[in-house]
Each structure stands twice: as structure tokens, then as C-alpha cells.
Amino acid sequence: MESGWLLIPQLRTPPSSDWTGRGCGRAVGPVPPPRQRNKVDSEAARRLAARLFNLEGFKRGDVARHLYKNNEFSSVVAEEYLKFFDFSGQTLNQALRSFLKEFVLVGESQERERVLQHFSQRYQHCNPEQLSTADAALTLTCALMLLNTDLHGQNLGKAMSCSGFISNLDGMNEGGNFPRELLKSLYSSIKNEKLEWAVADSELQDSLLPPGGERGDCGSLRSKSNPFQDLAHDQQAPQFKQGFLTRKAHADIDGKKSE
């Protein structure tokens, strides 16, 4: 594995737990440096960021669309938006909770990862003594999102253990290991209190419905455990089969999985 990269689907897991296909779900890192602003209207970006943070003419469900686009202006807006958050003295767990209570993390997987990259850069800037690089902050942020899903989501298998969580992150801190006590503390914080997103269901439903779609009686469209599992449901789509999709796995005597 190349140093500085977090390949979520390839994280090592014990036979009783599997993170594959959940959470960030894609390669993350290294965190790119802040973009050069030579060709970007920085003042316009700051004005837009302030309006987004104060929700002046925007709903919370609209904010992400202005931060996760893959262009220079959107990147600068995201940097300016995150400056409204002061994470100084907070643990990563505390900072992530405070951020997700204000920000609705919607969009495709890559788009959400871009937002988490900006969050990680801001957290590391506010707490350089806790994590030495933004890459390390992003690695732990994605790990916490995955852990939250594993412990509090609709997981049919055995929940991730603290030792499994620590093992998954071996060598992920710029080629070294994160402090064991730090990982134990982060694990306990998520196990004892799941991540929550304070957003009105009506706001989020409006932001996820397709253009021209009707609200209908579809209940909550958003998982309270992990925003990476959010799906917009088309009420007009034909339904062929309803039920659970499960994966059967067996463990050989040597502990290895076999399908």
C-alpha cells in the first residue's frame, strides 16, 4: 500500500466484521493542498461562504452542492466556509459531531469525500499538536464514519470490536501507527454515542427528491447512522421484490473466509 493513501475497501478486518463497501468506499488521499487563488474571485467566494453558513437564502440541504464541486471556485468556497468553524481544543470526534450538526453531508461518494477533505484540513489547522497532517485527520474521519455505521447501522454481522478498529488502522498514520489510547478513546466515543445529524426531515426530503417529485408517504429518506447510505427513493418506480439482501460467509478452520 502506498504511504498516505486510505483504501477503505482493503482495510484489514477480523473474520467477524467486514467494512467492505461501506462508508467512504473509495480511495481517499493524500489530501490535496489548498488551491491557488490566482484565477478565483476570493471575495465572491467569501461572500458566498458567509451566506451559506448563515443560511441567507439557502436551506441546509442546499449547502453541500456549493462545496463539493470539483472546481477551483467551489474549493475556495469550501475553505472559506470551514473557517467559520473553530475546532481548537476539540477532539476529532467532538469536531466531527459539531460539523455534522450544522452541515448536511449529501452527494455522490467522491463529492462527500471532498467535503471531508476540507473538514480534515480545517481540523488539523486548528489542532496541529493532535494530528500532524491533514491526511491523518482524513484517515481517522473516514474510519469514524465507517465505525459509526458498523456499530449503529443495520449490520447483520458481529459489530466491530475495539481491537479490530485499531488493527484496521495499523500503518495508516503516514506509514506509522496512531497512538493506541487515541484510537481507544475514539472507538469508545462512537460506541457510547452514535453520530447524529440535526436537520429537519422536511428540508432533507426536499433536497433529495428528484425535480418535480412528490413527497408522498415515504417516511425518513435519510439514515441517522451514516450519510454515505442516503438514497433518494422514487415513489413511481416499479417494485419487483422487497426484502433483505444478505451475504453468506463461512470461516474455515484457519479463520479465513470462504464464500
CORBELSUL-V251292 format. One record per helix or strand of 3 or more residues. SS is the DSSP state (H for helix, E for strand). FROM is the first residue (numbers start at 1). LEN is the number of residues. If there is no record, write none. Layout:
SS & FROM & LEN
SS & FROM & LEN
This chain:
H & 8 & 3
H & 42 & 12
H & 60 & 7
H & 72 & 11
H & 92 & 11
H & 109 & 18
H & 134 & 19
H & 162 & 7
H & 180 & 13
H & 201 & 8
H & 227 & 3
